[in-house]
Amino acid sequence: MRITETMMSNYYIGSINQLKDKIALRQRQISSGVKIEKPSDSPTGAVKVIRNDNQLSQIDTYLKNIHTGLSFLDQTTFALQSIQDEVLNVVGKLEELNNPINQQNMSLYADMIENSLRLMVDVANSKADGKYIFGGTDQTAKPFVYSSDGQTIEQNTKIRGYNKVRISQEIEQRINITGIEIFGTIVSADGTLDKNSSVGTIVSQSRTVYDNLGNEYNLQVNIEKTNANQYQLTYNITDGGGNTIFTSPTAAQLAFNPTTGALETLDGKSPSVINISVPSNRINFNLDLSQLRETDTNQVLLNANQDIDIFNQLKIIVNNLRNGIPPTEEQRAAVNAFNSKVIGKLSEIGNIINQFTTIESMLTQQNLDITENNSQVNGVDVAKAIIELQNQDYLLQLSQKLAATILPKSLLDYL
């Protein structure tokens, strides 16, 4: 076959263009640091890179969530420690008031305890990242405010609900302590309901509850069976004279799991506390039904985590001191019990922080491993690429010189 000058020109032009393409590719690889520019460069490698990039994106999101959560938890820890410092200060003052000599200065002690109370309320209303630390999921109002007459501290009825962040594909972790669980009064309905009882059976239980001034009232809870594994709950509050001051607006619908006996839904939703608020009587507490079980006996008890919340307990102590009444042993015990509760919540937060830091370390290591894998699949050995670039550039120059001696001048002009 006859080799024409045109064929030789096309061959040299094609070879030179290939070298130029390789040089351009090496330059892009050195600049970008990656070998695979499009899936066709390496279908298997491209799949690995895409999968790794998706994992890295998820890990980055989880790490950001963890950092956000840790920041909020640190602020919560600081707030609780500040509150505990004031509580311990109050405990010390209450102990000093056991001394008859100090009881001659009750007004002074009232001022000191009230100062601690105001600091505690301020901290309880503090924010982290623009959110009330103890506000739960409701951020529309301060969790705690003084009443218009300044005699009591009123509680936002919506300071419940957990703020959660996702820290792995399977784990969504809460990052807050709600105002209700640390400061609120919670009446728990504990015990069992008889699954074999007939429809219409009513189980009733009552206990004493208190308003923010320390006045006693009676709470009665009634649970009536309406169907298999289903009940309705009503309640009412009466004063010392037997007068009804509040009745549940509607009956709450309870449904129990027929297999486990656990409370499954409350009004068709996951069980949560029922807030009972009677502003005209300064009554505000929460009814928790989560511990109720359906078994083969009817035995329900009402228990409270405290009679009066810590803020109003301290306010009562202050008012009594101003009226010459020393604190009682029950009041001292209530303050000490709250201190123990704060310690428990600090420990709870510490466990969450430990979980966050453990998962953070794990995710950071995963990030390094996946990044290393990506580098092996798609990374560029810059030193090697530079040497290859120099070799290809040398070959290009050599090819151009060779073409200049072999091909007609028209080809050089074309080049």
ZAMARGU-4260 file (C-alpha; in steps of 0.2 Angstrom, whole numbers, plus 5000, padded with zeros to 4 digits):
<rodrens>
0) 5000/5000/5000 | 5007/5017/4995 | 5009/5029/5010 | 5005/5046/5005 | 5011/5063/5012
5) 4993/5066/5018 | 4993/5050/5028 | 5009/5054/5036 | 5003/5071/5040 | 4987/5064/5048
10) 4996/5052/5058 | 5008/5065/5065 | 4994/5077/5068 | 4984/5063/5077 | 4999/5059/5088
15) 5003/5077/5093 | 4985/5080/5097 | 4985/5064/5108 | 5000/5071/5117 | 4992/5088/5119
20) 4976/5079/5126 | 4987/5069/5139 | 4996/5085/5144 | 4980/5094/5146 | 4973/5080/5157
25) 4989/5079/5168 | 4988/5098/5170 | 4969/5097/5175 | 4973/5082/5187 | 4987/5092/5195
30) 4976/5107/5197 | 4961/5098/5204 | 4969/5084/5213 | 4958/5070/5206 | 4960/5057/5192
35) 4942/5054/5188 | 4934/5068/5179 | 4919/5058/5172 | 4912/5041/5175 | 4919/5034/5158
40) 4936/5037/5165 | 4934/5023/5177 | 4916/5016/5179 | 4921/5006/5195 | 4931/5020/5202
45) 4917/5033/5199 | 4905/5022/5208 | 4916/5021/5223 | 4920/5039/5223 | 4901/5043/5222
50) 4897/5031/5236 | 4911/5038/5247 | 4906/5056/5243 | 4888/5053/5249 | 4895/5045/5265
55) 4907/5060/5268 | 4892/5072/5266 | 4882/5062/5279 | 4896/5062/5291 | 4899/5080/5289
60) 4880/5083/5293 | 4881/5072/5308 | 4897/5081/5314 | 4889/5098/5313 | 4874/5091/5322
65) 4885/5085/5336 | 4895/5101/5337 | 4878/5110/5339 | 4872/5098/5352 | 4888/5099/5362
70) 4887/5118/5362 | 4869/5118/5368 | 4873/5104/5381 | 4888/5114/5388 | 4877/5130/5390
75) 4864/5119/5399 | 4877/5112/5410 | 4883/5129/5415 | 4865/5135/5418 | 4862/5120/5430
80) 4878/5122/5439 | 4874/5141/5441 | 4857/5136/5448 | 4865/5123/5459 | 4877/5136/5466
85) 4862/5146/5472 | 4853/5131/5479 | 4868/5127/5489 | 4869/5145/5495 | 4851/5144/5500
90) 4854/5127/5509 | 4868/5135/5519 | 4856/5150/5524 | 4843/5138/5529 | 4855/5128/5540
95) 4861/5144/5548 | 4843/5148/5552 | 4842/5133/5564 | 4853/5144/5576 | 4841/5155/5587
100) 4853/5169/5586 | 4852/5170/5567 | 4833/5169/5568 | 4834/5187/5575 | 4839/5192/5557
105) 4826/5184/5547 | 4823/5199/5536 | 4841/5199/5531 | 4840/5181/5527 | 4824/5184/5517
110) 4834/5196/5507 | 4848/5184/5503 | 4837/5170/5499 | 4826/5181/5488 | 4842/5187/5479
115) 4847/5169/5475 | 4829/5165/5469 | 4830/5180/5457 | 4846/5174/5450 | 4839/5156/5448
120) 4824/5163/5438 | 4836/5173/5427 | 4847/5158/5424 | 4831/5147/5421 | 4826/5160/5407
125) 4843/5160/5399 | 4846/5156/5381 | 4859/5146/5370 | 4860/5149/5352 | 4844/5160/5353
130) 4834/5147/5361 | 4828/5146/5379 | 4838/5132/5387 | 4823/5126/5397 | 4810/5131/5385
135) 4807/5114/5377 | 4801/5115/5360 | 4791/5131/5363 | 4801/5147/5361 | 4787/5160/5360
140) 4789/5166/5378 | 4800/5165/5393 | 4799/5149/5403 | 4796/5158/5420 | 4789/5175/5425
145) 4784/5183/5441 | 4765/5186/5443 | 4758/5203/5441 | 4757/5205/5460 | 4775/5198/5462
150) 4769/5185/5475 | 4772/5169/5464 | 4783/5163/5449 | 4772/5157/5435 | 4777/5144/5423
155) 4775/5143/5404 | 4763/5129/5402 | 4772/5123/5386 | 4790/5121/5392 | 4790/5103/5387
160) 4796/5093/5372 | 4813/5087/5367 | 4825/5096/5354 | 4834/5082/5345 | 4848/5081/5332
165) 4852/5066/5321 | 4870/5060/5325 | 4870/5044/5315 | 4859/5035/5302 | 4850/5026/5317
170) 4852/5038/5332 | 4842/5054/5335 | 4848/5061/5352 | 4839/5074/5362 | 4850/5089/5368
175) 4839/5098/5381 | 4832/5096/5398 | 4815/5103/5398 | 4808/5116/5411 | 4795/5103/5417
180) 4807/5089/5421 | 4819/5100/5431 | 4807/5113/5439 | 4789/5107/5436 | 4778/5098/5447
185) 4773/5081/5440 | 4759/5070/5447 | 4762/5052/5440 | 4748/5040/5439 | 4757/5023/5443
190) 4750/5006/5443 | 4739/4994/5433 | 4722/4992/5425 | 4713/4976/5424 | 4711/4971/5406
195) 4698/4958/5411 | 4686/4971/5419 | 4670/4975/5411 | 4666/4990/5400 | 4661/5004/5411
200) 4672/5000/5426 | 4679/5016/5434 | 4695/5016/5443 | 4697/5032/5454 | 4712/5039/5464
205) 4715/5056/5472 | 4729/5065/5481 | 4733/5083/5488 | 4740/5096/5476 | 4745/5113/5480
210) 4744/5130/5472 | 4759/5142/5471 | 4755/5150/5487 | 4755/5133/5496 | 4737/5131/5498
215) 4730/5113/5497 | 4718/5106/5484 | 4711/5089/5480 | 4714/5081/5463 | 4703/5066/5458
220) 4707/5056/5443 | 4695/5044/5435 | 4699/5031/5422 | 4684/5022/5414 | 4685/5007/5403
225) 4677/5010/5386 | 4682/4995/5376 | 4695/4981/5375 | 4712/4990/5379 | 4704/5007/5379
230) 4699/5019/5392 | 4695/5037/5395 | 4702/5048/5408 | 4694/5063/5417 | 4699/5073/5432
235) 4693/5087/5443 | 4701/5098/5457 | 4691/5104/5473 | 4696/5116/5486 | 4696/5114/5505
240) 4678/5117/5506 | 4674/5103/5493 | 4670/5116/5479 | 4675/5110/5462 | 4686/5123/5454
245) 4692/5114/5439 | 4686/5099/5428 | 4695/5092/5413 | 4688/5100/5398 | 4687/5084/5388
250) 4690/5065/5392 | 4707/5059/5387 | 4707/5043/5377 | 4720/5030/5382 | 4724/5015/5372
255) 4735/5001/5378 | 4746/4988/5369 | 4736/4971/5370 | 4752/4962/5370 | 4764/4972/5381
260) 4751/4981/5391 | 4760/4997/5390 | 4751/5014/5386 | 4752/5015/5368 | 4743/5031/5363
265) 4735/5046/5372 | 4722/5055/5362 | 4729/5045/5347 | 4747/5051/5349 | 4762/5045/5358
270) 4759/5047/5377 | 4765/5064/5384 | 4761/5074/5400 | 4745/5083/5402 | 4747/5100/5408
275) 4734/5105/5421 | 4733/5124/5423 | 4721/5135/5433 | 4728/5152/5433 | 4714/5160/5443
280) 4720/5148/5458 | 4738/5149/5453 | 4738/5130/5450 | 4750/5123/5437 | 4756/5105/5437
285) 4758/5090/5425 | 4749/5073/5425 | 4760/5059/5418 | 4752/5043/5413 | 4767/5034/5405
290) 4769/5022/5419 | 4752/5015/5418 | 4750/4997/5413 | 4736/4985/5408 | 4737/4969/5417
295) 4725/4959/5428 | 4722/4970/5443 | 4715/4988/5446 | 4728/4997/5457 | 4732/5015/5453
300) 4742/5027/5464 | 4745/5045/5461 | 4763/5051/5466 | 4771/5068/5464 | 4789/5072/5462
305) 4787/5088/5473 | 4772/5097/5482 | 4778/5114/5476 | 4790/5119/5462 | 4807/5126/5469
310) 4804/5144/5464 | 4788/5146/5473 | 4794/5135/5488 | 4808/5148/5490 | 4796/5162/5488
315) 4785/5155/5502 | 4801/5153/5513 | 4805/5172/5509 | 4788/5178/5513 | 4787/5168/5529
320) 4804/5175/5535 | 4798/5192/5532 | 4783/5188/5543 | 4794/5180/5557 | 4791/5162/5553
325) 4807/5151/5551 | 4808/5138/5538 | 4801/5121/5542 | 4810/5104/5540 | 4799/5100/5526
330) 4804/5115/5517 | 4823/5111/5520 | 4820/5094/5513 | 4811/5101/5498 | 4826/5112/5494
335) 4838/5098/5497 | 4828/5086/5486 | 4829/5099/5472 | 4848/5100/5474 | 4848/5081/5472
340) 4837/5083/5456 | 4849/5095/5449 | 4864/5083/5452 | 4854/5070/5443 | 4851/5080/5428
345) 4869/5086/5427 | 4874/5067/5427 | 4861/5064/5414 | 4868/5078/5403 | 4886/5071/5406
350) 4880/5054/5399 | 4873/5063/5383 | 4890/5073/5381 | 4900/5057/5383 | 4889/5048/5370
355) 4891/5063/5358 | 4910/5064/5360 | 4911/5045/5357 | 4901/5046/5341 | 4911/5061/5336
360) 4927/5052/5337 | 4920/5037/5328 | 4913/5048/5314 | 4930/5058/5313 | 4939/5041/5311
365) 4927/5036/5297 | 4929/5052/5289 | 4948/5049/5288 | 4946/5032/5282 | 4934/5036/5268
370) 4945/5051/5263 | 4960/5040/5262 | 4950/5027/5252 | 4944/5041/5240 | 4963/5047/5239
375) 4968/5029/5233 | 4954/5028/5221 | 4953/5046/5214 | 4968/5055/5221 | 4983/5061/5211
380) 5001/5057/5215 | 5007/5075/5211 | 5025/5071/5210 | 5022/5057/5199 | 5010/5067/5188
385) 5023/5081/5186 | 5036/5069/5180 | 5023/5062/5168 | 5019/5079/5162 | 5037/5084/5159
390) 5040/5067/5149 | 5024/5070/5139 | 5029/5088/5136 | 5046/5082/5130 | 5038/5070/5119
395) 5027/5083/5111 | 5042/5095/5108 | 5052/5080/5100 | 5037/5075/5089 | 5035/5093/5083
400) 5054/5094/5079 | 5053/5077/5070 | 5038/5082/5060 | 5047/5098/5055 | 5061/5088/5047
405) 5050/5075/5039 | 5033/5083/5034 | 5032/5097/5021 | 5032/5115/5026 | 5013/5116/5024
410) 5011/5104/5038 | 5022/5115/5049 | 5012/5129/5044 | 4996/5119/5049 | 5003/5115/5066
</rodrens>
